[in-house]
């Protein structure tokens, strides 16, 4: 079974173990047909949903990370961040 949680996200929470109020903004990809409302768990706060894609943006704490790692219908949880395109040199 493949881990649903992206390694950089796990590392971020491991780095902040001593900070119980640490939160991360994440992208959650869920299985087709899964109900995004079911993703609402203790420690998970949905920020926005993409209407035509099975993707939710949320903030999570350590409890949310644990809930998502065990959640049904969740395919992947990754850190949300700024994407940059390298400039031509």
GROMACS elastic network, one bead per residue, 0.5 to 0.9 nm:
[ bonds ]
;  ai    aj funct       b0    kb
    1     4     6  0.89524   500
    2     5     6  0.89015   500
    3     6     6  0.74365   500
    3     7     6  0.87004   500
    3    69     6  0.76341   500
    3    75     6  0.89909   500
    3    76     6  0.80892   500
    4    68     6  0.82096   500
    4    69     6  0.61395   500
    4    70     6  0.87806   500
    4    74     6  0.73836   500
    4    75     6  0.58402   500
    4    77     6  0.59716   500
    4    78     6  0.85448   500
    5     8     6  0.85187   500
    5     9     6  0.67943   500
    5    10     6  0.67650   500
    5    65     6  0.80023   500
    5    68     6  0.81212   500
    5    69     6  0.63918   500
    5    75     6  0.87915   500
    5    76     6  0.59992   500
    5    78     6  0.64399   500
    6     9     6  0.54438   500
    6    10     6  0.66069   500
    6    11     6  0.88650   500
    6    76     6  0.72945   500
    6    77     6  0.60877   500
    6    78     6  0.51724   500
    6    79     6  0.75093   500
    7    10     6  0.51161   500
    7    11     6  0.61260   500
    7    12     6  0.86259   500
    7    78     6  0.83800   500
    8    12     6  0.61484   500
    8    13     6  0.88353   500
    8    78     6  0.79135   500
    8    79     6  0.73827   500
    9    12     6  0.50628   500
    9    13     6  0.65428   500
    9    14     6  0.86941   500
    9    24     6  0.80807   500
    9    26     6  0.84774   500
    9    65     6  0.88666   500
    9    77     6  0.81063   500
    9    78     6  0.63931   500
    9    79     6  0.58198   500
   10    13     6  0.53356   500
   10    14     6  0.62021   500
   10    15     6  0.86540   500
   10    65     6  0.82683   500
   11    15     6  0.60390   500
   11    16     6  0.86385   500
   12    15     6  0.51791   500
   12    16     6  0.64476   500
   12    17     6  0.88157   500
   12    24     6  0.82508   500
   13    16     6  0.50828   500
   13    17     6  0.60339   500
   13    19     6  0.89583   500
   13    22     6  0.76657   500
   13    23     6  0.83695   500
   13    24     6  0.83959   500
   13    61     6  0.82963   500
   13    62     6  0.67440   500
   13    65     6  0.85916   500
   14    17     6  0.52218   500
   14    18     6  0.87642   500
   15    18     6  0.81278   500
   16    19     6  0.53213   500
   16    20     6  0.77376   500
   16    22     6  0.66957   500
   17    20     6  0.66924   500
   17    22     6  0.83023   500
   17    62     6  0.84712   500
   18    22     6  0.88436   500
   19    22     6  0.55073   500
   20    23     6  0.85823   500
   20    61     6  0.77296   500
   20    62     6  0.72719   500
   21    61     6  0.68387   500
   21    62     6  0.82940   500
   22    60     6  0.84664   500
   22    61     6  0.59553   500
   22    62     6  0.74805   500
   23    43     6  0.88870   500
   23    59     6  0.63294   500
   23    60     6  0.53126   500
   23    62     6  0.74362   500
   24    58     6  0.83089   500
   24    59     6  0.54615   500
   24    60     6  0.55099   500
   24    61     6  0.65958   500
   24    79     6  0.71670   500
   24    80     6  0.81063   500
   25    47     6  0.88702   500
   25    57     6  0.72192   500
   25    58     6  0.56941   500
   25    60     6  0.64916   500
   25    78     6  0.87444   500
   25    79     6  0.62175   500
   25    80     6  0.55238   500
   25    81     6  0.79528   500
   26    56     6  0.82876   500
   26    57     6  0.57689   500
   26    58     6  0.53915   500
   26    59     6  0.59724   500
   26    60     6  0.72630   500
   26    77     6  0.65557   500
   26    78     6  0.54799   500
   26    81     6  0.81612   500
   27    55     6  0.67961   500
   27    56     6  0.58828   500
   27    58     6  0.65411   500
   27    59     6  0.87958   500
   27    76     6  0.80284   500
   27    77     6  0.57619   500
   27    78     6  0.52576   500
   27    79     6  0.60976   500
   27    80     6  0.55294   500
   28    39     6  0.89539   500
   28    54     6  0.83022   500
   28    55     6  0.55853   500
   28    56     6  0.51109   500
   28    57     6  0.62162   500
   28    58     6  0.73768   500
   28    68     6  0.88440   500
   28    74     6  0.72729   500
   28    75     6  0.76696   500
   28    76     6  0.58292   500
   28    78     6  0.65848   500
   28    79     6  0.88261   500
   29    53     6  0.85877   500
   29    54     6  0.57694   500
   29    56     6  0.65615   500
   29    57     6  0.89341   500
   29    73     6  0.89078   500
   29    74     6  0.62628   500
   29    75     6  0.55540   500
   29    76     6  0.51378   500
   29    77     6  0.64528   500
   29    78     6  0.85077   500
   30    33     6  0.83776   500
   30    34     6  0.64498   500
   30    35     6  0.84833   500
   30    36     6  0.77136   500
   30    39     6  0.88615   500
   30    54     6  0.55054   500
   30    55     6  0.63416   500
   30    56     6  0.80570   500
   30    72     6  0.87963   500
   30    73     6  0.55421   500
   30    76     6  0.68532   500
   30    77     6  0.87965   500
   31    34     6  0.54939   500
   31    35     6  0.88451   500
   31    54     6  0.68023   500
   31    72     6  0.87901   500
   31    73     6  0.50243   500
   31    74     6  0.59264   500
   31    75     6  0.59761   500
   32    35     6  0.87166   500
   32    53     6  0.87548   500
   32    54     6  0.63398   500
   32    73     6  0.80380   500
   33    54     6  0.82884   500
   33    73     6  0.83581   500
   34    37     6  0.87810   500
   34    38     6  0.77870   500
   34    39     6  0.89712   500
   34    54     6  0.81597   500
   34    72     6  0.83630   500
   34    73     6  0.55810   500
   34    74     6  0.80140   500
   35    38     6  0.54178   500
   35    39     6  0.73815   500
   35    73     6  0.81741   500
   36    39     6  0.52771   500
   36    40     6  0.74523   500
   36    46     6  0.89250   500
   36    49     6  0.81804   500
   36    54     6  0.81419   500
   36    55     6  0.83754   500
   36    56     6  0.73091   500
   37    40     6  0.55355   500
   37    41     6  0.89884   500
   37    46     6  0.87581   500
   38    41     6  0.74980   500
   38    71     6  0.88381   500
   38    72     6  0.87045   500
   38    73     6  0.88859   500
   39    44     6  0.75715   500
   39    45     6  0.88933   500
   39    46     6  0.81885   500
   39    56     6  0.89127   500
   39    67     6  0.88489   500
   39    68     6  0.75399   500
   39    71     6  0.75521   500
   39    72     6  0.86672   500
   39    73     6  0.86773   500
   39    74     6  0.81074   500
   40    43     6  0.83264   500
   40    44     6  0.58017   500
   40    45     6  0.65912   500
   40    46     6  0.69554   500
   40    64     6  0.89826   500
   41    44     6  0.52290   500
   41    45     6  0.77055   500
   41    63     6  0.86915   500
   41    64     6  0.65816   500
   41    67     6  0.67755   500
   41    68     6  0.80688   500
   42    45     6  0.82602   500
   42    60     6  0.88818   500
   42    61     6  0.88582   500
   42    63     6  0.65495   500
   42    64     6  0.59466   500
   42    67     6  0.74909   500
   43    59     6  0.80901   500
   43    60     6  0.54293   500
   43    61     6  0.52255   500
   43    62     6  0.70416   500
   43    63     6  0.51064   500
   43    65     6  0.76381   500
   43    66     6  0.89432   500
   43    67     6  0.79812   500
   44    58     6  0.66267   500
   44    59     6  0.59475   500
   44    61     6  0.68872   500
   44    63     6  0.79333   500
   44    65     6  0.79699   500
   44    67     6  0.83661   500
   44    68     6  0.83931   500
   45    57     6  0.87261   500
   45    58     6  0.53707   500
   45    59     6  0.52785   500
   45    60     6  0.63663   500
   45    64     6  0.85714   500
   46    49     6  0.77286   500
   46    56     6  0.69014   500
   46    57     6  0.60753   500
   46    59     6  0.65610   500
   46    60     6  0.86956   500
   47    56     6  0.75744   500
   47    57     6  0.54184   500
   47    59     6  0.69678   500
   48    55     6  0.88669   500
   48    56     6  0.59515   500
   48    57     6  0.52147   500
   48    58     6  0.69178   500
   49    52     6  0.89361   500
   49    53     6  0.83283   500
   49    54     6  0.81821   500
   49    55     6  0.62011   500
   49    57     6  0.62279   500
   49    58     6  0.88077   500
   50    53     6  0.54418   500
   50    54     6  0.69029   500
   50    55     6  0.56562   500
   50    56     6  0.63193   500
   50    57     6  0.82733   500
   51    54     6  0.77151   500
   51    55     6  0.82220   500
   52    55     6  0.85351   500
   53    56     6  0.86201   500
   57    80     6  0.77801   500
   58    80     6  0.88434   500
   59    64     6  0.84923   500
   60    63     6  0.75747   500
   60    64     6  0.50567   500
   60    65     6  0.63760   500
   61    64     6  0.51382   500
   61    65     6  0.62802   500
   61    66     6  0.88302   500
   62    65     6  0.50047   500
   62    66     6  0.63725   500
   62    67     6  0.86839   500
   63    66     6  0.52071   500
   63    67     6  0.62080   500
   63    68     6  0.86386   500
   64    68     6  0.59948   500
   64    69     6  0.84408   500
   65    68     6  0.52361   500
   65    69     6  0.61451   500
   65    70     6  0.88536   500
   65    77     6  0.86269   500
   66    69     6  0.51668   500
   66    70     6  0.66118   500
   66    71     6  0.86256   500
   67    70     6  0.53990   500
   67    71     6  0.59015   500
   68    72     6  0.82111   500
   68    74     6  0.70979   500
   68    76     6  0.89379   500
   68    77     6  0.76858   500
   69    72     6  0.88282   500
   69    74     6  0.80095   500
   69    76     6  0.87589   500
   69    77     6  0.82177   500
   70    74     6  0.84188   500
   71    74     6  0.59471   500
   72    75     6  0.85896   500
   74    77     6  0.77955   500
   84    87     6  0.89907   500
   86    89     6  0.87516   500
